[in-house]
Amino acid sequence: MAVKIDGVEPHSRAEKAGVRAGDILLAINGHEITDVLDYRFFETERNVRLNLCRSGKEYSAEIVKPQYAQLGLCFDTYLMDQQRSCRNKCIFCFIDQLPPGMRETLYFKDDDDRLSFLFGNYITLTNIDDREIDRVLKMHISPINISVHTMDPELRCKMMNNRFAGDSLRHLYRLAEGGIRLNCQIVLCPGVNDGPALESTLHKLFDLGESLLSVACVPVGLTRYREGLYPLTPYNRETAGEVLDLIERFGEQFRKARGSRTVFASDELYLMAERPIPPLEFYEDFPQIENGVGMLRNLQDEFDWALEELRLPEQPRKVTIPTGEAGYAFLDSMLDGLRAKCHNLTIDLVPVHNDFFGGTVDVTGLLTGVDIVGALKGRELGDAVLLASNMMKSGEDIFLDDMTLEELSRELGVPSFRVENTGEALAGAIAGNYVSDAPRHNPYEGAGQ
């Protein structure tokens, strides 16, 4: 397979070697190039020989450069070919529970090992073959994030509605034997893969040895849009507590045997069980924070540190912060430290009921513009509305329901700001020092600032 070069960066090493847009890249140092992993791996050499084709005629270009320096070639897509879609029909799939009429990209299910390495996406291993595993081992692409869900082959087939899902576990063992570090995820479905099934899964994951970096256990998310789907029920206080006891027991066994807890429950399970979030040291180096494991505890630690040097407003200031119902009590308690430190600040934390997904989803990251407006309109909002950036599309000020931040500001009549998901950024934004991970659109520039 060969890939077409879409562009060449000006003044780059490739341009100086005579490579042009439209050329076909065949190989680097004799290695066939099929996608971004091949390209990035073989590009790192100091002495690079490119085999190319232009207008049907093959030619080569020799480039000498520092190791790891880039060549300067651009391609039509980042992966250099099509993104691999998921072949499963998992009984818990959140995308299958989305309402109709949302933007098309939200319905795409990826299951691409390249995205796991490059961006931390989770893969099921049902979408790759032995040749791809050979390539991962050869390049030592590590770590890899894997959606395991269960180590019982028969149950895995049932949960993923894929007859190959059980057999694909052999890839997991090959990766572990080859020294590839593994972060694993288990989406827990009550009565399906928890209880004895979860206990068996954690025993088998323990047997993977030092290749296993971490395991995150997260509860299934259910919306009202489940007509025709596998019947699942959400966790309640009692069932969440039972599964937490099992997870923490295994975490302690891992800690005693390996020096690391390794197995963690997501914050959501603690909130469901109405149990306190564990202390900071419990989470070690936060190996699965992006999976919601220890995110609240880390947020509080960052927030408390930020308070020590926070520049407080001299004039009275009020902000409104909408949040998911699940974490409301924890966050409100966290904010009390700042309320006590600065009496000029009024902080109104508002729990927002998620009607968009049917009221059964209560995390902040899945709130939509329409529900936020519904919860806040008519309230005295003060100087600004502060919104966690994970409510919106990465790098763009747009909610899941396609409402933009600018439109939300207009609806509420108050400037609204997207705030980076760190305790430092939140503390600063409350005090009037905004830190955002995306350009903000404020139609009320200068108002209430």
Beta strands, then each sheet from edge to edge (+ up, - down):
strand 1: 3-4
strand 2: 7-8
strand 3: 24-28
strand 4: 31-32
strand 5: 47-54
strand 6: 57-64
strand 7: 73-74
strand 8: 144-147
strand 9: 182-188
strand 10: 212-219
strand 11: 263-265
strand 12: 317-324
strand 13: 345-352
strand 14: 384-388
strand 15: 416-419
sheet 1: 1+ 3- 4+
sheet 2: 1+ 3- 5+ 6-
sheet 3: 2+ 7-
sheet 4: 8+ 9+ 10+ 11+
sheet 5: 13+ 12+ 14+ 15+
end
